[in-house]
Amino acid sequence: MNRTNGGVNLPALRSHNAALVLDLLRTAGGEGISRLELAERTGLTPQAVSKITGRLREEGLATEAGHRASTGGKPRTVLRLVPGAGHAVGLHLDRDESTVVLCDLTGAVVAARRSPLDLGAGAEAVVEGAAREVEALLSEGTSDASVLGVGVALPGPLDHSRGVLRRVTGFPEWDGFPLRDALERRLGVPVVVDKDTNAAALGLAVGGAGESFAYLHLGTGLGAGLVIGGAVHRGARTGAGEFGHQVIQLDGPVCGCGNRGCIEALCLAAVAREEVGEAARVLGAGAANLVGLLDIDLVLLGGRTVAADPETFVRGVAAVLDARARSADAVPVRVASGGVAEGAAQLLLGPLFGRGDG
């Protein structure tokens, strides 16, 4: 791959004020926003806004979108974001398949690929296979795209800040592997690594899901992404959200992590028996624990297992939350929009707009 950032100067854009302006340009959409409105909404001086937008126009990130009538004087020039000025790759490495997407600056998917994957095939084989999928995607997508980098999401636990994997449940051989560095060497672009649930939660937060919610992902495993105060909560050791391995049945079945009675083991066992309603109720018990502990506003459900029968899962989780609600209003439950791969792309895009820390 070894691509360079042809049009986007990332260091120049990684400032708080530029992020504020870029985010307002993003949310304004095709209608755009004037410099005066940008100054009013950011609290910056008109001079500062003019300097920032001038630089964004030089970088090709912003352009004029026409004029708007003003209350006095000449019409105001309206600016908008240029979605195709930069792109990010989002790569979801699940236990048995990989999904890779190419997203523009708005987060819209412009190309996608999916292929089988064996996460237990060994680090070298997985890294090479993932790199080839990214390269194939870019050859099919926007060939002249300015690629900011690759966001990689996969099961945890892992060290987000260093891009190093820990003992992924069921795949202990990954413990200590520097996935970020390995992919950066192979692809020649910046790489950010995070848990699949955190990446999905970031994507949902950027998309406006809310300021305080839990994203519960049930696929080949079970985990959670937590958004508190509008930001993904990773914890002091980036280990927050290991939701699937809270024990709720002391004499329950053995889980892949070595404990007994984990929510993940109970949910997956119920799904294997085709007792989806039971799996939903178990998931609801775990969700109720989170709601009681964190006082969150919303529970979002995702993952392949949920997608196979979304109504049953929403109904079952909501029923448990309703039964355990301590106030008149139970926390709502919905199916999440967007996938993990799209969230992984936001690991690169989010920081440009002041959302997430990359």
C-alpha positions as CSV (number, residue, x, y, z in Angstrom):
1,M,0.0,0.0,0.0
2,N,2.5,2.6,1.3
3,R,0.2,5.6,0.4
4,T,0.8,9.1,1.5
5,N,-1.6,11.8,2.7
6,G,-1.8,13.6,-0.6
7,G,-4.2,16.4,0.4
8,V,-4.7,16.3,4.2
9,N,-2.1,17.7,6.6
10,L,-3.1,15.8,9.8
11,P,-0.7,17.6,12.2
12,A,-2.0,21.0,11.1
13,L,-5.6,19.9,11.7
14,R,-5.1,18.3,15.2
15,S,-6.1,21.4,17.1
16,H,-9.1,22.0,19.2
17,N,-10.4,25.0,17.3
18,A,-9.9,23.4,13.9
19,A,-11.8,20.3,15.1
20,L,-14.7,22.5,16.3
21,V,-15.0,24.1,12.9
22,L,-14.6,20.9,11.0
23,D,-17.3,19.2,13.1
24,L,-19.7,22.1,12.4
25,L,-19.0,21.8,8.7
26,R,-19.6,18.1,8.9
27,T,-22.9,18.4,10.7
28,A,-24.1,21.2,8.4
29,G,-24.1,18.9,5.5
30,G,-24.5,20.0,1.9
31,E,-26.3,23.2,2.9
32,G,-23.1,24.5,4.5
33,I,-22.6,27.1,7.2
34,S,-21.3,30.7,7.1
35,R,-18.2,32.0,8.8
36,L,-20.3,34.2,11.0
37,E,-22.3,31.2,12.2
38,L,-19.1,29.3,12.8
39,A,-17.9,32.1,15.0
40,E,-21.1,32.3,16.9
41,R,-21.3,28.6,17.6
42,T,-17.6,28.1,18.5
43,G,-17.1,31.3,20.4
44,L,-14.0,32.0,18.3
45,T,-13.4,35.5,16.8
46,P,-14.3,36.0,13.2
47,Q,-10.6,36.5,12.4
48,A,-9.7,33.1,13.9
49,V,-12.5,31.4,12.0
50,S,-11.4,33.1,8.7
51,K,-7.8,31.8,9.4
52,I,-9.0,28.3,10.1
53,T,-11.4,28.1,7.2
54,G,-8.8,29.5,4.9
55,R,-6.4,26.7,5.9
56,L,-9.2,24.1,5.4
57,R,-9.9,25.5,1.9
58,E,-6.2,25.3,1.1
59,E,-6.1,21.7,2.2
60,G,-9.1,20.9,0.1
61,L,-11.3,20.0,3.1
62,A,-13.7,22.9,2.7
63,T,-15.2,24.7,-0.2
64,E,-17.8,27.4,-1.0
65,A,-21.4,26.2,-1.1
66,G,-23.0,29.4,-2.4
67,H,-24.3,32.4,-0.6
68,R,-27.0,33.2,2.0
69,A,-28.9,36.4,2.5
70,S,-27.9,38.4,5.5
71,T,-29.9,40.8,7.6
72,G,-27.8,43.6,6.3
73,G,-24.9,44.2,3.9
74,K,-23.7,41.7,1.3
75,P,-24.8,38.1,1.3
76,R,-22.8,35.7,3.4
77,T,-20.6,33.1,1.8
78,V,-21.5,29.6,2.9
79,L,-18.9,26.9,3.3
80,R,-19.3,23.1,3.4
81,L,-17.1,20.1,4.0
82,V,-15.6,18.2,1.0
83,P,-16.4,14.6,1.9
84,G,-14.0,13.0,-0.6
85,A,-11.0,15.1,0.5
86,G,-10.0,12.3,2.8
87,H,-10.8,8.7,3.6
88,A,-10.3,6.2,6.4
89,V,-10.2,2.5,6.2
90,G,-12.2,0.5,8.9
91,L,-11.2,-3.1,9.4
92,H,-13.2,-5.5,11.6
93,L,-11.3,-8.7,12.4
94,D,-13.9,-11.0,13.9
95,R,-13.1,-14.6,15.0
96,D,-14.3,-16.1,11.7
97,E,-14.6,-13.2,9.2
98,S,-13.1,-9.9,8.3
99,T,-15.0,-6.8,7.1
100,V,-13.2,-3.8,5.6
101,V,-14.8,-0.5,4.5
102,L,-13.6,2.7,3.0
103,C,-15.3,5.8,4.4
104,D,-15.2,9.4,3.4
105,L,-14.9,12.3,5.8
106,T,-18.6,12.1,6.7
107,G,-18.3,8.5,7.6
108,A,-20.3,7.3,4.6
109,V,-19.1,3.9,3.2
110,V,-17.9,4.2,-0.4
111,A,-16.5,0.7,-0.8
112,A,-16.6,-2.5,1.3
113,R,-15.3,-6.1,1.3
114,R,-16.0,-9.2,3.5
115,S,-14.1,-12.5,3.6
116,P,-13.6,-15.5,5.8
117,L,-11.0,-15.3,8.5
118,D,-9.5,-17.7,11.1
119,L,-8.3,-15.6,14.0
120,G,-6.5,-18.6,15.2
121,A,-4.4,-19.1,12.1
122,G,-1.5,-17.2,13.6
123,A,-0.4,-13.5,13.7
124,E,1.7,-13.6,10.5
125,A,-1.1,-15.1,8.4
126,V,-3.8,-12.9,9.9
127,V,-1.8,-9.7,9.4
128,E,-0.9,-10.6,5.8
129,G,-4.5,-11.5,5.0
130,A,-5.8,-8.3,6.5
131,A,-3.3,-6.2,4.6
132,R,-4.3,-7.8,1.4
133,E,-8.0,-7.2,2.0
134,V,-7.2,-3.5,2.7
135,E,-5.2,-3.2,-0.5
136,A,-7.9,-5.0,-2.5
137,L,-10.5,-2.6,-1.1
138,L,-8.5,0.5,-2.1
139,S,-7.9,-0.9,-5.6
140,E,-11.7,-1.2,-6.0
141,G,-12.6,2.0,-4.2
142,T,-11.4,5.6,-4.7
143,S,-7.9,5.1,-6.2
144,D,-6.8,8.7,-5.6
145,A,-8.2,8.9,-2.1
146,S,-6.2,10.6,0.5
147,V,-6.0,7.8,3.1
148,L,-5.7,9.0,6.7
149,G,-5.0,5.5,7.9
150,V,-6.6,2.2,9.0
151,G,-8.7,1.7,12.1
152,V,-8.7,-1.9,13.3
153,A,-11.4,-3.4,15.6
154,L,-11.3,-6.9,17.0
155,P,-12.2,-8.8,20.2
156,G,-10.4,-7.8,23.4
157,P,-8.9,-7.4,25.8
158,L,-6.2,-5.3,24.3
159,D,-4.1,-2.2,25.0
160,H,-5.6,0.5,22.9
161,S,-2.9,3.1,23.5
162,R,-0.1,0.8,22.3
163,G,-2.0,-1.3,19.9
164,V,-1.0,-4.5,21.6
165,L,-3.3,-7.5,22.0
166,R,-3.9,-9.3,25.3
167,R,-5.3,-12.8,25.9
168,V,-8.2,-12.7,23.5
169,T,-10.8,-15.2,24.7
170,G,-10.2,-18.5,22.9
171,F,-7.0,-17.2,21.2
172,P,-4.3,-17.0,24.0
173,E,-1.5,-17.1,21.3
174,W,-2.2,-13.4,20.5
175,D,-1.2,-12.3,24.0
176,G,1.4,-9.5,23.7
177,F,1.3,-9.3,19.9
178,P,1.9,-5.7,18.6
179,L,-0.8,-5.6,16.0
180,R,-0.6,-1.9,15.3
181,D,3.1,-1.8,14.6
182,A,2.9,-4.9,12.5
183,L,0.1,-3.5,10.3
184,E,1.8,-0.1,10.1
185,R,5.0,-1.7,8.8
186,R,3.0,-3.8,6.2
187,L,0.7,-1.0,5.0
188,G,2.8,2.1,5.4
189,V,0.0,4.2,6.9
190,P,-1.1,5.1,10.5
191,V,-3.0,2.4,12.2
192,V,-5.2,2.6,15.3
193,V,-6.4,-0.6,17.2
194,D,-9.3,-0.8,19.5
195,K,-11.8,-3.4,20.7
196,D,-14.7,-4.0,18.4
197,T,-17.3,-2.8,20.9
198,N,-15.4,0.5,21.5
199,A,-15.1,1.1,17.8
200,A,-18.8,0.5,17.3
201,A,-19.7,2.8,20.2
202,L,-17.5,5.6,18.9
203,G,-19.2,5.3,15.5
204,L,-22.6,5.5,17.2
205,A,-21.6,8.5,19.3
206,V,-20.3,10.4,16.3
207,G,-23.5,9.5,14.5
208,G,-25.5,11.2,17.3
209,A,-26.8,8.2,19.3
210,G,-26.4,10.1,22.5
211,E,-24.2,11.2,25.3
212,S,-24.7,8.2,27.7
213,F,-25.3,4.7,26.4
214,A,-24.1,1.1,26.3
215,Y,-23.6,-0.8,23.0
216,L,-23.9,-4.5,23.6
217,H,-22.5,-6.6,20.8
218,L,-23.5,-10.3,20.6
219,G,-21.9,-12.3,17.7
220,T,-19.4,-15.0,18.1
221,G,-18.7,-13.5,21.5
222,L,-20.3,-10.8,23.8
223,G,-18.9,-7.4,24.8
224,A,-19.9,-3.8,25.5
225,G,-18.8,-0.4,24.4
226,L,-19.6,2.4,26.9
227,V,-20.1,6.0,26.0
228,I,-20.2,8.4,29.0
229,G,-20.4,12.1,28.7
230,G,-20.2,11.8,24.9
231,A,-16.8,10.0,25.0
232,V,-15.9,6.3,24.8
233,H,-15.0,5.1,28.3
234,R,-12.0,2.7,28.0
235,G,-10.8,2.7,31.6
236,A,-7.4,3.3,33.1
237,R,-5.9,0.2,31.5
238,T,-8.2,0.4,28.4
239,G,-10.0,-2.7,29.7
240,A,-13.5,-1.3,30.3
241,G,-16.4,-3.0,28.6
242,E,-15.5,-6.7,29.2
243,F,-19.2,-7.1,29.7
244,G,-19.5,-10.7,28.5
245,H,-17.3,-12.1,31.4
246,Q,-19.3,-10.9,34.3
247,V,-20.4,-13.9,36.3
248,I,-24.2,-14.1,37.0
249,Q,-24.5,-17.9,37.7
250,L,-21.8,-19.2,40.1
251,D,-22.4,-22.9,39.1
252,G,-23.0,-22.1,35.5
253,P,-21.2,-23.6,32.4
254,V,-17.5,-23.1,31.9
255,C,-16.7,-20.0,29.7
256,G,-13.8,-19.7,27.3
257,C,-12.2,-17.3,29.8
258,G,-12.0,-20.0,32.4
259,N,-14.7,-18.8,34.7
260,R,-18.2,-20.3,35.2
261,G,-21.5,-18.7,34.6
262,C,-20.4,-15.7,32.4
263,I,-23.1,-13.9,30.5
264,E,-21.3,-14.7,27.2
265,A,-21.3,-18.5,27.9
266,L,-25.0,-18.4,29.0
267,C,-26.1,-16.3,26.0
268,L,-24.2,-18.4,23.4
269,A,-25.4,-21.7,25.0
270,A,-29.0,-20.5,24.8
271,V,-28.5,-19.4,21.1
272,A,-27.0,-22.8,20.3
273,R,-30.1,-24.5,21.8
274,E,-32.2,-22.1,19.6
275,E,-33.7,-20.6,22.7
276,V,-33.3,-17.0,21.5
277,G,-35.8,-15.7,24.0
278,E,-33.7,-17.1,26.9
279,A,-30.5,-15.6,25.4
280,A,-32.3,-12.2,25.3
281,R,-33.3,-12.4,28.9
282,V,-29.8,-13.3,30.0
283,L,-28.5,-10.3,28.0
284,G,-31.2,-8.2,29.6
285,A,-29.9,-9.2,33.1
286,G,-26.4,-8.0,32.2
287,A,-27.9,-4.8,30.6
288,A,-29.8,-4.2,33.8
289,N,-26.6,-4.5,35.9
290,L,-25.0,-1.8,33.6
291,V,-28.0,0.5,33.9
292,G,-28.0,0.2,37.6
293,L,-24.3,0.8,37.9
294,L,-23.8,3.6,35.4
295,D,-27.2,5.2,35.1
296,I,-27.0,5.3,31.3
297,D,-29.7,6.7,29.1
298,L,-29.9,4.1,26.4
299,V,-29.0,0.5,25.5
300,L,-28.1,-0.3,21.9
301,L,-27.9,-3.9,20.6
302,G,-25.7,-5.1,17.7
303,G,-23.8,-8.1,16.3
304,R,-24.6,-11.0,14.0
305,T,-26.6,-12.9,16.6
306,V,-28.8,-9.9,17.4
307,A,-29.2,-9.1,13.6
308,A,-30.6,-12.6,13.1
309,D,-33.6,-11.9,15.3
310,P,-33.6,-8.3,16.4
311,E,-37.2,-8.1,17.6
312,T,-36.8,-10.9,20.0
313,F,-33.6,-9.5,21.5
314,V,-35.0,-5.9,21.9
315,R,-38.2,-7.3,23.4
316,G,-36.4,-9.6,25.8
317,V,-33.8,-7.1,27.0
318,A,-36.5,-4.4,27.4
319,A,-38.7,-6.7,29.4
320,V,-35.9,-7.3,32.0
321,L,-35.0,-3.6,32.1
322,D,-38.7,-2.7,32.6
323,A,-39.0,-5.2,35.4
324,R,-36.0,-4.0,37.2
325,A,-36.5,-0.2,36.7
326,R,-36.4,1.7,39.9
327,S,-38.0,4.8,38.4
328,A,-41.2,5.4,36.3
329,D,-39.2,5.5,33.1
330,A,-37.2,2.4,32.0
331,V,-34.2,2.9,29.8
332,P,-35.0,2.4,26.2
333,V,-33.6,-0.5,24.1
334,R,-32.9,-0.2,20.3
335,V,-31.0,-2.0,17.6
336,A,-27.8,0.0,16.7
337,S,-27.4,1.5,13.3
338,G,-24.1,1.0,11.7
339,G,-21.5,-1.7,12.1
340,V,-18.1,-2.3,13.7
341,A,-16.1,-1.7,10.6
342,E,-17.7,1.7,10.1
343,G,-16.9,2.5,13.8
344,A,-13.3,1.4,13.2
345,A,-13.0,4.0,10.5
346,Q,-14.0,6.6,13.1
347,L,-10.9,5.8,15.1
348,L,-9.2,7.8,12.4
349,L,-12.0,10.2,11.4
350,G,-13.3,11.0,14.9
351,P,-10.2,12.9,16.2
352,L,-10.4,15.2,13.2
353,F,-13.8,16.4,14.4
354,G,-12.9,16.4,18.1
355,R,-14.7,13.1,18.7
356,G,-12.6,10.4,20.3
357,D,-8.8,10.3,20.8
358,G,-7.9,7.9,18.0
